[in-house]
Amino acid sequence: MNTLTTITPIVTAKDGQVFANSLDVAEFFGKQHLHVLRDIDTLIGSAPEAASNFGLCPYQAVESGRLYRSFDMTRDGFTLLAMGFTGSSALRFKLAYIAAFNGMEAQLKASVPAVPNFTDPAEAAIAWANEIAQQQVEEMRPLALVGSRAVDHNHSLNRFVRTLPGANTMKVKADLCGHDYLYKSGDTYRVRGGFQHLFTERLNKAFGSVDIFPTAAGRARLIEMYEAGELTMKKGCSPRR
């Protein structure tokens, strides 16, 4: 186990099910992602019936543009993987992830409405109004969650931008260059002088590269840019305001 983590577990909901991504799990547990991938491959190889709990989710590296593997894991998939994690903090980290799964699953269950009696015009009208109100709440929920992350989380730049629905993580550093927060030195993005209150640099010893981390103020600024349409979006996506 590496140094003590200060980040918060990331889980996402998709098609009514909750997932944890192997990249986020590796970062949270202080492990190299390639080692987590190795463990997943071993699990699938030794228990093929468990493969349905691991969905391949390729991602593109920011610096090289190359595609790499990651996996979206169900709760059962995460549990199988985490069984092999040991160390003084492993149990606490596992419990934190289980709590994140529980919280997201509770949100999903709470969002399922009771079926109204549509033969009663008054009840049908109330149900229609409630549905419209719930849609508005759901549209605002991602940004409400992001707002709390602006204070509570300590993610790298790319990992934080992944919490902004539809934002293109491959373009965020170029977007920040366009606003003069960053500059490019060779193949490496660096923080411009005078903006260290928004973004900091950390040496990634495992890969010999420089990672950018937004401060609480920087995360708030990224949310402002996202809402203002100043961050590049993935094809077919638009910011949720």
N, C-alpha and C positions, 0 to 999 in steps of 0.2 A: 504494500500500500504506500502511495506517495504522500505528499504533504496534505495537511488537513484541508478539506474543501470548504468553501464559504458560499458556494452557489446553491441554487434551489433546483430540485428535480423538475425536469420538463416532461410533461405528458401532453398528448394531443388527442382530440376526438375526431373520428372519421367514420361516417356511415353508422353512427350509433355505438361504436366500439372505441375503447381507449387504448392508445399505443405509446410506447416509449421507444425512441430511436437509439440505436447502438452508439452513435456519436455522442449523444447527450449522456448516456449511461457511462461511457468511457471517461468523459470529462468529469462527471460527478464523482465517480469512484477513484479518480486519479490514475487511470490506466491508459496505456497506449491503445488506440483503436484497433490496430492490427492484432493485438493480443485478444481483444474482445471478439473480433471476427474469427480468430482461430478457435476460440471456445465455442462460438456458435456453430462453426463448421463441424466441430467434434460432436456437438449435441445432435445435429441433424444426421450426421453419419452413423452415430450409434443408436439413434432412436428416430427413424424416418417418420414415424407417426406424429412426431412433434413438429415437423417441418411447417405445418399450417400455422404455427404460432410465430413464424419468422417470415415477414414479407420483404423481399429485396427492394431496396429504395436507393438507387444510385444517386450520387451527388457529384458536382463538378468542383475541383479544387480551384481556389481563387487565383493562386499564383501561376500554376501550369496550365489550367484549363482542362486537365485530364479528368476522366470519369473514374470514380472509385466506388466501391461497394459500401453500403450501410444497410441495416435492417430495421424495419419497424416491428416491434415485438408486442404481442398481447401481454396481459398480466401473467398468464401462464408461461409464456415464453421468457419474460423477464425473471420470473421465479426460478425457472429451470437454470437460466444463465447465472443468476446471482447465488445459487446454491454453492457454486465453486469459488465465490469471492470470500477471502479470509483476511484477517487482520484485526487490529484493535478497534477500528472504527467501522468495520464492515457491517456489523449488525445494525448500528445506528443509521448508516446510509441506506440499508435495505428497508428499514422501517420508514424512513423518510419517503422513499419511492412508493412504498405500499400506501402510505397516507396520501400521496399525490394521486395514485390510481383511485383510491376511495373517494377523494374529493371530486375528481372529474366524473366518476360514475354517478355520484350523488347528484351532480348538476344535470347530467343527462336524464336521470330518472325524474327529477323535479320538473323537467321541461316537457314531459309527456302529459298532455291534458286529458281529463275525463271526457268521455264521449257525451255531448249534450243531446237533449231530446229535441230533434229538429221538427217534430210534429207540433211543438209549442212555438208559435211565432215570436213571443217575447224571449223565450230561452234561446232560440236560434239567433235573434238579433244580438243578445248579450254575448253569445259564443263568438259571433263574427267580430264584435268589437274587441273582445278579449284576444282573439287571434291576431288582429292587427296590432294591438298593443304589445303582444308577446313578440311579434316579428320585429318591432322597433327595439325592444329590449335585447333581443338576440343580436341585432345589428350593432348595438352599442357595446355588447359584452366583451368582444375581443379587445377593444380599445380600453375598456375599464380594467381588464386584466393586465394589459400592457402598461397602463398607468401605474399600477402597483409595482410592476417589475422595474420601472424606472428608478424606484427607490431601493427595492429589496434585493435585486439580483446583481450578480457580479460576473456576467457573461462576457466573452470576447465579442468584438464587433459583429462578426458574421453570425455567431450564435444568437446574439440579441436580435438582430434583424430578422432572423427566422421566426421570431414571435410576432412580427408585423405581417398580417395576412396578405399574401400576394407580392410582398416586396422581393426584389431580385437581389439575393445576397452576392451574386457575381458582379454586380454593378455598383454596390454601395460605396466602395472605396473611391471609385472614379467619380461618383456623385459628390463625395466629400471633397475630393480634389477640386471639383468645379466650384465649390464654395470656399476654397482656400483653407479648409481645415487640415487637409493632408497634402503632401507632395510626394512625388515618386522619385526615388533615387535608384537608378538601375531597374531591377525588378521588384524592389521593396518599397512599400508605402510607409512614410514617416509622418509624424505629427508636426505641424508647423509651430514655430515659436509663438507664444502668446495664447495657444489653445490647449495647454496642458490641463486646464481646469475642465475641459470637455473630453479629452482623449489622452490616454497614457500608452506607453510602449512597454512591452515585456518580452524578454528574450525567451524563446521556446528552445530550451536546451536539447530536447529530443530531436528536433529537425534543424537546429541552427538558424532559425528564422526569427523575425520580429513580429509579434502579434500586437494588434491594436485592441485596447479595452476602453469602452466609453465609461466615463464617470457617471454619477447620478445625474449631473447637469447635462452631460453628453447624451445620455439616454433620453432625457426629456427633450433635448434639441432634435434628436432623431425622430421622435414621435411627432414633433411640430413639423419637420420636413415631410414626414410620411403623410400627415393630414393635409398639408399644403400641396401635395402632388409633386414634391421636389425629389423624391426617390424613384429610381427606375423600377417599374413593376414587371412582373412576369407577364408573358403574352396572354392576353385575355383577362387580365386581372386589373382591378382598380382599387384605390385606397378605400378603406372603410372609415367613414367619418362619423 
